[in-house]
């Protein structure tokens, strides 16, 4: 789609469309068995000069789930305020507990499964097919290769191949982006902390032997092993999220701060409050 679609933990990894940066760690624990989570909504209250501005509170994100726990709707906020702030809404459809369609605005991805080893994703803008992905699934159940084809009438032309490598813990360590004709594209390298969250994401240009982009992330955990602080280095600023949990272990509040440096100092710019709906 106009951006790659969101990757969400609620959908099995090999069946989802890749999307915005997916380094953000999972902060929602398992749902209590006797309850079914149907919606999670987060409201952001901006903080200006150290003071919460309740009148400016807006929806930060929203997720809705079906009776099987599959995500059916995801809304996220792009930007915090002003003319660049808007909502992006993505919807999902399923058949036999496998995602069959992911839709965002005028863009739609249609999924087809060929046994347990291949997933084909056709991408449309309105009714026009513009790209096809063919994903190969390895013996570990994870994506091993993706072939990207541009639509040219009834023909299709391969324009990129991505090869995935994994470590002994089944964490994706590298992605190789091979582009015809020389098949000598860029490489992305990931490192992880002990809990499997991404610490660094480095993009390496093999033609020039240079690092063209390096992202850094940070995590602190409390005595229960819950994520207490998370630093997101994927944007133009470093964002720090400080988490508070309820008695049931669910995330209730995030204090959002920003800085131009990974080590700070950070200034709090908002507070995000989460509510959960069960049935």
N, C-alpha and C positions, 0 to 999 in steps of 0.2 A: 504494500500500500504506500501512500505518500511518504510515510515512515514505516519501518517494519513494525508489525503489530506486537503488542505487549506479550511477554512471556509471563505466565502466571502459574504458581505452584499448584493451583487447583486442577490443572490439566496435565496429564502425563507428558513428560518432556518430549518424547519422540513424536507426539502428535500436534504440538503447538507450533504457531508461527513465531519466529524470532521477532523481537521488537526493540523498543527503546532499551536502553542499557539495562541488563538484567542482573547487575551485581548487587542490587539491594537485597539484604538478607530477609528471610521470612521471620516475622515478628509475632505471628498469630499462632498460639499453641493449638494442639488438637482440641476439637470441640467435645464437650461433655457428651457421652454416648446417648443419653436419653433425650438430648435436645438436637434439633436440626437448625443449623445456622442458615438463614435465608437472606440476610442483608448485613453489611458492615458499612457504616457511613461515618465520614470524618469531616469535621467543621474546623476551619482555620480562623483564628482571631488574630489579626495583625497587632504587633506591639511597636509603638512609635515613641521614641525618647523614653523607653522603659515603661510605657503605660499601655495596657491593653485597650484597643479601640473596638468595643463590642459592636458598635453601629456598623462597622465594616466587615463583620464576620461573613464568611462565604463557604460554600461546599468545597472541600479540598479533594475528596475522593469518595467513591461509592462502588461497592461490589454487591452483586446479587447472585444467589446460588439456587440450583434446582434441588429436588428431593434426594438426588444421588450425590450431592455435594459438588457438582460441576458448576463452574462459574458461567453465568449466562449473560451478565452485563458487567462492564468495568468502565467507570468514569474517573478520569484523572484531570487535575488542573495543570495547565501549561502556563507558567508564569504566576506571579503572586497577585499582581494588581495592575491597573492601568490598561491601555489599549492592547497590550500583548498578552493579557491574561484571558484564557478561554478554556472551556471544557472540551475534552475529547472523550467520546463515548464509543465503546466497542461492544458488540453483541456476539454471542456464540450459540451455535446450534449443535445438537448431538444426535447420534444414532448408535444404538448398542454401546453406549457409554464412550463413544469415540467422537471427537469433534469433527463435524462435517462442513461447517461454514463459520467464518469469522468476518464480520462486517464493520467497517468504519466509514461513515459518510457515504460517499460515492464509490468507495473501494470495497471489494469483496474477495475473499479467498475461499475457494472450494477444495475440499480434501477428498482424496480417493485412496483406499488402502489395498495394496496388492500383497496378500499374505501377511506375514509378520516381518517382512524384510524391506518393503518399499512403501513410501508414502508420496503421492503426487499432489502438488498444490498448484491449482490454476488461479492466477490473479487477474481480476477484472477491474477496470474503471468504467462505471456504468455497466453497459453490456459488452464492452470491448475487452477481449483477452489481450493482455500486454506482456505477460511473463508467466513462465511455468518453472516450478521447482520440483526436482525429483530427489527424494531423500532416501539414502540407503541406511538400514538399521543393522548395526553390528551384533555380534554374539552377546555383547553386554547389555543389549536392549536400548542402546543409545545411538544417536545419529553418528554415522561414520563418515559419510560424504553427502554433499549437496551439489547437484548440478543445476545451474541457472540457465534458462533458455529465454531469449527474446522472441516474441511472436512476430512473424513476418508473413501475414496472410495465413495460408494453411500450413506454411513451413515454420520451423522454429530453429533458432541458431544458438548454439552454446556460447555464452559469453563469460562464464566464470564457473570454476569448480572450487568448493571449499572442502578441505580434509580436516577431520577432527582427531586429536590424539588425547588419550586419557591415562591417568596414573593408576596405581594399584587400588586406590580408593574410589575409582571411577569418576574422578574430577577432571573436567576438560582442561588440559594443560596448554594446548596449542591449537590454533586454527591456521591452516595454510590456504591462502587465496591465490588460485592459479588462473591466469588469464591468457587465452590464446593470443598470438601464436607461440610466444616463447615460454609460457607457463612458469613465469618467474615473478609472481606477484608478491604482495606483502604477507607478513606473518604476524599473528597476534599471540602473545604469550601471557599466561595467567599464573599467579601464585596465590596460595590460600593460607588461612590460619588453621589452627587445630580443629575448629568446628566446621571447616569447609566453606567459609565465606571468603570471597575474593579480596586479596590484599593489594595486588597490583595488576594492571592490564596494560601491556606494552605493545605498541604497534611498530613493527620493524620492516623497513624497506630493504629488501634483499639486493636490489640493484645498486643502491648507494651505500649499503651496509651502515645505515643510520637508523636511530630510533626517531620516528616521526610523531609519536604521541605516547605519553605515559600517564596513566591515571593511577591515583593512590586512594586507598580506602582504609578506614580504621574502625576497630571494634573494642568495646569494653563490656565485660559480662559481670553480673552480680553473683552472689554466693549460690543462688539457685540455678546458675547457668543461663539465665535469661539475658538477652541483649540489653544492656543498660544504656550504652551510647554507640552511635554509628556515625562515622564521617564519610560523606559521599563526595568523591572528588571527580565526578563525571561531568560537571558543568563548568561554567565560567568562574563560579565561586565555590569554595568548600562549604558544604552544608553539614551541620551537626544536629543529629536528632537525639535528644535525651528522653528515654522511655520510662513511663510509670505504668505499673500493672495493678489490676484489681486482685481481690482475694481469690478469684477463680483462675488467676493466671493470664487473663486476657489483657491486651494492651489497651489502656484507657486514655493516656495523655502523652503527647510528644511535644517537647519544647524545641523549637526550630531556631537555630542560630546560624549566622554566616560569617565567613572570613575570607580574606584573599590569600591566606597561608594555611597549610595543613595543621601547623602547630598553634594556630591562633595569633592574636586573641580573637575570640568569637563574640559577636553581638547578637543577642536574642532578637528575632524579628517576628516571631509568632508563636502561638500555642495551638496545637491540633488536638481536638477532643473526639474520641471514638465512641460510637454507640453500636450495639449489636441487637439484631432482631432474630428471635428464634420462633419455631413453632413445633 
